[in-house]
Amino acid sequence: MLESSFGLSFFLKAPQKSTKLRFIYLRVIVDGLAKETSTKRKWDPSRWDQKTERAIGSKEDAKALNFFLDSLLMKINECKTELLYNGKFITSQKIMDYVLGRIAPRVKVLEEFRRHNQEMHALIGKGYAKGTLDRFSITINHVGAFIRMKYNCEDLEFSDLNFEFIKDFEFFLRTVRNCSNNTSLKYIANFKKIVLRAMDKEIIQKDPFKNFKGRKTKITKKPLTTQELYELERHYFTTDRLNVVRDVFVFQCYTGLAYIDAYQLKKTDIKKGIDDEFWIMSARQKTGSTTNIPLLPQALAIIEKYKEHPLCVERGTVLPVTSNQKMNEYLKEIANLCGFPFTLNTHMARRTFGSTVTLKNNVPIHIVKEMLGHQSVKQTEAYAITEQMTIGHEMSLLNKKLNQNKPKMSPSDIAVLGRLEKEINAIKEKYNIEAL
């Protein structure tokens, strides 16, 4: 912000003890408010010109003093320019603090990132999930490694961030860290949150992400088809661990629960609804949104199967779910034994519920949204991956609609067309022509 009035002057001030030399003082006045301080330099009044506010003469000591005062004036002008650039008010106190070196320490990128992660850690279970903190922890490790590699230092000030930093960080993620395009953009989005937080705290004024454009690669995450789900349900595995993991996965396919929600599902979450049937009535761990899901017979059968399982009894849970890492590891083995040409993972079960089990069977998308615990229908639309069989079914219905109003030929009409076709073929043969 521009100041209404600004004044700056150097002058001599007599010390308390009577001496020939006097201290040179600096006075700054902004909007009528004055601040002054000693420059810690002494000078002979007989060699001082108050009009020019500089030392008189061409001796080396006079040149050195005048150079010092000019440098001090330049420093004050730099301070004014920086305040203007950052959109801050210019005050005599701010300028004096700058001259005397009493400026706030500049906040560094990784310091602020660590502070953010510490705050997030304290809020786990109170709006944040541990998985979210884990992703930010991985991001800060990537940012720290990039800074060390490119700048050969342990941290940077926020003022050092610019568009080049962001582009180079993206390149680092995709090459050195070997991340995919979408994974790289997720880490960049996490880092951007820290930068925006710094902007909100007025640590940094200019957004280095302003001109950065990242485009996610659209990935089709297919659910299991009806046939694949049928084969998985009926496949016999020789080891109990695979049978348990398969059952948990199938349970997710018929309930739409995410891994963590299936892991934490308590027996007390199974309640009777207004229809006198059993429902899952709980809150999603990720968002806290209420989830009400009527239990299908396939899911009820799995609940009954494991109600006396030692792990379920010990934890008071519905299913004996292992760690997500183990679950995905065993699911890969299961997919291989079932002969599936793809890898199974826990999230595929949720997609199978959203697409194959519900939407394919004409459950309205807004109902599926509520059962999945989504915040908006747009999230649910990503799960609405229509199966090839469904497309074929819909096109068959369309074909019937298009042809149902066409006039039908009588048997006599068909006979006439047959005779005409024979006569045309005879003419072709007589005159040796290919087309008439």
C-alpha positions in Angstrom: 0.0 0.0 0.0 1.3 3.5 -0.8 2.0 5.7 2.1 0.5 9.2 2.3 3.8 10.8 3.2 7.3 9.6 3.6 10.4 11.4 4.9 14.0 10.3 5.6 16.9 12.3 6.9 20.4 11.9 8.4 21.5 14.3 11.1 24.1 14.7 13.8 23.1 14.3 17.5 25.3 15.4 20.4 26.2 12.6 22.9 25.5 13.0 26.6 29.2 13.6 27.2 30.6 16.7 25.6 32.9 15.6 22.8 34.0 17.0 19.5 32.4 14.1 17.5 28.7 13.5 17.3 26.6 10.4 16.4 25.0 10.3 13.0 21.2 9.5 13.3 18.7 8.3 10.9 15.1 9.5 11.1 12.2 8.0 9.1 8.8 9.6 9.0 5.7 7.8 7.5 2.3 9.5 7.7 3.5 11.8 10.4 4.9 9.0 12.6 8.6 9.3 13.2 11.2 6.7 14.2 14.9 7.3 14.6 18.0 5.3 15.4 21.7 5.8 15.6 23.8 4.6 12.7 26.6 3.8 15.2 28.9 6.2 13.3 30.5 9.4 14.7 31.4 12.5 12.7 32.9 16.0 13.1 30.2 18.7 12.8 32.7 21.0 11.0 32.9 18.4 8.2 29.1 17.9 7.8 26.7 19.5 5.5 23.1 19.3 6.8 21.6 20.4 3.6 23.0 17.5 1.7 23.1 15.3 4.8 26.5 14.1 3.9 30.1 14.4 4.9 32.2 17.3 3.4 35.4 16.8 1.6 37.2 14.4 -0.6 39.2 12.5 2.0 38.9 8.7 2.2 37.0 8.8 5.6 34.4 11.2 4.1 34.0 9.1 1.0 33.6 5.9 3.1 31.0 7.5 5.3 29.0 8.9 2.4 29.1 5.4 0.7 27.8 3.9 3.9 24.9 6.4 4.1 24.1 5.9 0.4 24.0 2.1 1.0 21.7 2.6 4.0 19.4 4.7 1.8 19.3 2.0 -0.9 18.5 -0.6 1.7 15.5 1.4 2.9 14.3 1.8 -0.7 14.5 -2.0 -1.1 12.4 -2.4 2.0 9.8 -0.1 0.6 9.7 -1.9 -2.7 9.4 -5.3 -1.0 6.5 -4.1 1.1 4.7 -2.6 -1.9 5.3 -5.8 -3.9 3.8 -7.9 -1.2 0.8 -5.6 -0.8 1.6 -4.6 2.8 1.4 -1.2 4.5 4.5 0.9 4.8 5.2 2.1 8.3 8.1 3.8 9.9 8.3 0.9 12.4 8.6 -1.7 9.7 11.3 0.2 7.9 13.2 0.7 11.2 12.9 -3.0 12.0 14.3 -3.8 8.6 17.3 -1.4 9.0 18.1 -2.8 12.4 17.7 -6.4 11.3 14.6 -7.0 13.5 12.7 -8.8 10.7 10.8 -12.0 11.3 12.7 -15.2 10.4 11.8 -16.4 6.9 9.7 -19.5 7.1 11.1 -22.5 5.2 9.1 -25.0 3.1 9.8 -28.2 4.9 9.5 -26.5 8.3 5.9 -25.5 7.4 5.2 -28.9 5.9 6.3 -30.6 9.1 4.1 -28.3 11.1 1.1 -29.1 8.9 1.7 -32.9 9.3 2.1 -32.5 13.1 -1.3 -30.8 13.2 -2.8 -33.4 11.0 -1.4 -36.2 13.3 -3.2 -34.6 16.3 -6.5 -34.6 14.3 -6.5 -38.3 13.3 -9.9 -39.6 14.2 -11.2 -36.0 14.4 -11.6 -35.2 10.8 -8.5 -36.9 9.3 -7.7 -40.5 8.6 -4.3 -42.1 9.2 -4.1 -42.9 5.4 -4.3 -39.2 4.6 -1.4 -38.4 6.9 0.6 -41.3 5.3 0.2 -39.7 1.9 1.4 -36.3 3.1 4.3 -38.0 4.9 5.3 -39.6 1.6 4.9 -36.2 -0.2 7.2 -34.4 2.3 9.8 -37.1 1.8 9.7 -36.5 -2.0 9.9 -32.8 -1.6 12.9 -33.1 0.7 14.7 -35.4 -1.6 14.1 -33.1 -4.5 15.4 -30.1 -2.7 18.6 -31.9 -1.6 19.2 -33.2 -5.2 18.5 -30.0 -7.1 19.6 -27.3 -4.6 22.1 -29.2 -2.5 20.6 -28.0 0.8 18.3 -29.2 3.4 15.5 -26.7 3.0 14.3 -23.6 1.0 12.5 -20.4 1.8 9.0 -20.1 0.4 10.3 -17.0 -1.6 12.5 -19.4 -3.6 9.5 -21.3 -4.9 8.5 -20.5 -8.5 7.0 -22.2 -11.6 10.4 -23.7 -12.5 10.5 -25.4 -9.1 7.0 -27.0 -9.6 7.8 -28.2 -13.1 11.2 -29.7 -12.0 9.5 -31.3 -9.0 7.0 -33.0 -11.4 9.9 -34.2 -13.6 11.7 -35.5 -10.5 8.6 -37.5 -9.5 8.1 -39.0 -12.9 11.8 -39.9 -13.5 13.8 -40.3 -10.3 10.9 -41.5 -8.3 9.3 -43.4 -11.2 5.8 -42.3 -10.4 3.0 -42.5 -12.9 1.4 -39.3 -14.2 -1.6 -39.5 -11.9 0.4 -40.4 -8.8 2.8 -37.5 -9.5 -0.2 -35.1 -9.7 -1.5 -36.4 -6.4 1.8 -35.6 -4.7 1.9 -32.2 -6.3 -1.7 -31.6 -5.1 -0.6 -32.4 -1.6 2.3 -30.0 -1.9 0.1 -27.3 -3.3 -2.0 -27.5 -0.2 1.1 -26.5 1.9 1.8 -23.6 -0.5 -1.8 -22.4 -0.3 -1.6 -22.6 3.5 1.5 -20.5 3.4 -0.3 -17.9 1.3 -3.2 -17.8 3.7 -0.7 -17.1 6.5 0.9 -14.4 4.4 4.2 -16.2 4.4 4.3 -16.1 0.6 2.3 -13.7 -1.7 2.8 -15.1 -5.2 1.3 -18.5 -6.1 4.0 -20.6 -7.9 1.3 -23.0 -9.1 -0.5 -20.2 -11.0 0.7 -21.3 -14.5 1.0 -25.0 -13.7 -1.3 -27.2 -15.6 -1.5 -30.9 -14.9 -3.9 -33.3 -16.6 -4.7 -36.6 -15.2 -4.7 -39.7 -17.4 -8.1 -41.3 -17.5 -7.9 -44.8 -16.2 -10.8 -47.2 -16.6 -11.0 -49.2 -13.4 -13.2 -52.1 -14.3 -15.3 -54.0 -11.8 -15.9 -57.8 -11.8 -18.5 -58.9 -14.3 -21.5 -61.0 -13.1 -19.8 -64.2 -14.5 -16.4 -63.4 -12.8 -18.1 -62.7 -9.5 -20.0 -66.0 -9.8 -16.8 -67.9 -10.5 -15.0 -66.3 -7.6 -17.8 -67.1 -5.2 -17.8 -70.8 -6.1 -14.1 -71.4 -6.4 -12.7 -73.7 -3.8 -9.3 -72.9 -2.4 -7.2 -75.5 -0.5 -6.0 -73.0 2.1 -8.2 -71.3 4.7 -6.4 -68.0 4.4 -7.4 -67.6 0.7 -11.0 -68.7 1.5 -11.3 -66.1 4.2 -9.9 -63.3 2.0 -12.2 -64.3 -0.9 -15.2 -64.2 1.5 -14.3 -60.8 2.8 -13.8 -59.6 -0.8 -17.2 -61.0 -1.8 -18.8 -59.4 1.2 -17.5 -56.1 0.0 -18.9 -56.8 -3.5 -22.4 -57.2 -2.0 -22.2 -54.3 0.5 -19.9 -51.7 -1.2 -17.8 -51.3 2.0 -14.3 -50.0 1.6 -11.5 -52.1 3.1 -11.2 -50.0 6.3 -15.0 -50.0 6.8 -15.1 -53.8 6.4 -12.1 -54.1 8.8 -13.8 -52.0 11.5 -17.4 -53.3 11.0 -18.7 -54.3 14.4 -21.5 -56.7 15.2 -23.3 -53.7 16.8 -23.4 -52.1 13.3 -25.8 -54.8 12.1 -29.3 -53.7 12.9 -32.8 -54.3 11.8 -34.3 -51.6 9.6 -37.9 -50.4 9.3 -38.5 -53.2 6.8 -37.6 -55.7 9.6 -34.6 -56.8 7.5 -30.9 -56.6 8.6 -29.0 -53.5 7.5 -25.5 -52.2 8.0 -25.9 -48.9 9.9 -22.6 -47.1 10.5 -20.4 -44.2 9.5 -17.6 -44.3 6.8 -14.2 -44.1 8.4 -12.9 -41.9 5.6 -15.6 -39.2 5.5 -17.7 -39.8 8.6 -20.8 -39.8 6.4 -23.6 -42.1 7.5 -23.9 -45.4 5.6 -27.1 -47.5 5.6 -26.9 -50.6 3.5 -29.6 -53.4 3.3 -27.9 -56.8 3.6 -28.3 -59.1 0.6 -28.5 -62.9 1.2 -24.9 -63.4 0.0 -23.6 -60.9 2.6 -25.8 -62.4 5.4 -24.5 -65.9 4.6 -20.9 -64.7 5.1 -21.7 -62.9 8.4 -23.3 -66.2 9.6 -20.2 -68.2 8.5 -17.8 -66.1 10.6 -19.8 -65.2 13.6 -17.8 -67.7 15.8 -14.4 -67.0 14.2 -11.8 -66.5 17.0 -10.6 -63.2 15.6 -14.2 -61.9 15.2 -15.0 -62.9 18.8 -11.8 -61.3 20.1 -12.3 -58.0 18.3 -16.1 -57.9 18.3 -16.0 -57.5 14.5 -18.2 -59.1 11.8 -15.3 -60.4 9.6 -11.8 -61.7 10.3 -10.2 -59.0 8.0 -6.4 -59.0 7.8 -4.1 -56.0 7.0 -4.8 -54.2 3.7 -1.3 -55.2 2.5 -1.9 -58.9 3.2 -5.4 -58.7 1.7 -4.2 -57.3 -1.6 -1.3 -59.8 -1.6 -3.6 -62.7 -1.2 -6.1 -61.3 -3.7 -3.4 -61.4 -6.4 -2.9 -65.0 -5.6 -6.6 -65.6 -5.8 -6.9 -63.9 -9.2 -4.1 -66.1 -10.5 -5.8 -69.3 -9.2 -9.1 -68.2 -10.7 -7.5 -67.6 -14.1 -8.5 -63.9 -14.2 -6.4 -61.9 -16.6 -6.2 -59.0 -14.1 -5.2 -58.3 -10.6 -7.8 -58.1 -7.8 -7.6 -55.5 -5.1 -9.8 -54.4 -2.2 -11.2 -51.4 -4.0 -12.4 -53.4 -7.0 -15.0 -55.0 -4.7 -16.5 -51.5 -4.0 -16.6 -50.8 -7.7 -18.2 -54.2 -8.4 -21.0 -53.3 -5.9 -21.5 -49.9 -7.5 -21.6 -51.2 -11.0 -22.3 -54.9 -11.4 -24.4 -55.6 -8.3 -26.5 -52.4 -8.2 -26.5 -50.1 -11.2 -26.6 -53.0 -13.7 -29.7 -54.3 -11.9 -31.4 -50.9 -12.3 -30.9 -49.5 -8.8 -31.1 -45.7 -9.2 -27.8 -44.0 -9.0 -28.9 -41.6 -6.2 -29.7 -44.7 -4.1 -26.3 -46.2 -4.9 -24.7 -42.9 -3.9 -26.2 -43.1 -0.4 -25.2 -46.7 0.1 -21.6 -46.0 -1.0 -21.5 -42.9 1.3 -20.5 -40.6 -1.5 -20.8 -36.8 -1.1 -22.2 -36.3 -4.6 -23.6 -38.3 -7.5 -20.5 -37.2 -9.5 -18.4 -39.5 -7.4 -20.8 -42.4 -8.0 -20.8 -41.8 -11.7 -17.1 -42.9 -11.8 -18.3 -46.3 -10.5 -21.0 -46.6 -13.2 -18.8 -48.6 -15.6 -21.4 -50.4 -17.7 -20.7 -54.0 -18.6 -20.6 -55.2 -22.2 -23.6 -57.4 -21.5 -25.6 -54.4 -20.3 -24.7 -52.4 -23.4 -25.8 -55.4 -25.6 -29.1 -55.6 -23.6 -29.8 -51.9 -24.0 -29.0 -52.0 -27.8 -31.3 -55.0 -28.2 -34.2 -53.0 -26.6 -33.4 -50.1 -28.9 -33.4 -52.4 -32.0 -36.9 -53.7 -31.0 -38.2 -50.1 -30.6 -36.8 -49.0 -34.0 -38.3 -52.0 -35.8 -41.6 -52.5 -34.1 -43.5 -49.9 -36.2 -42.2 -51.1 -39.6 -45.0 -52.5 -41.8 -44.8 -56.3 -42.2 -44.9 -57.9 -45.7 -47.7 -60.5 -46.4 -46.8 -63.9 -47.8 -48.1 -62.9 -51.2 -45.8 -59.8 -51.2 -42.8 -62.0 -50.4 -43.8 -64.4 -53.3 -44.0 -61.5 -55.8 -40.6 -60.2 -54.7 -39.2 -63.8 -55.2 -40.5 -64.0 -58.8 -39.1 -60.6 -59.6 -35.7 -61.6 -58.3 -35.6 -64.7 -60.5 -36.6 -62.7 -63.7 -33.8 -60.1 -63.0 -31.2 -62.9 -62.6 -32.4 -64.5 -65.9 -31.9 -61.2 -67.8 -28.4 -60.8 -66.3 -27.5 -64.2 -67.4 -28.9 -63.7 -71.0 -27.1 -60.5 -71.7 -24.0 -61.4 -69.6 -24.1 -58.4 -67.3 -23.1 -58.1 -63.7 -25.5 -55.4 -62.6 -28.8 -54.1 -63.9 
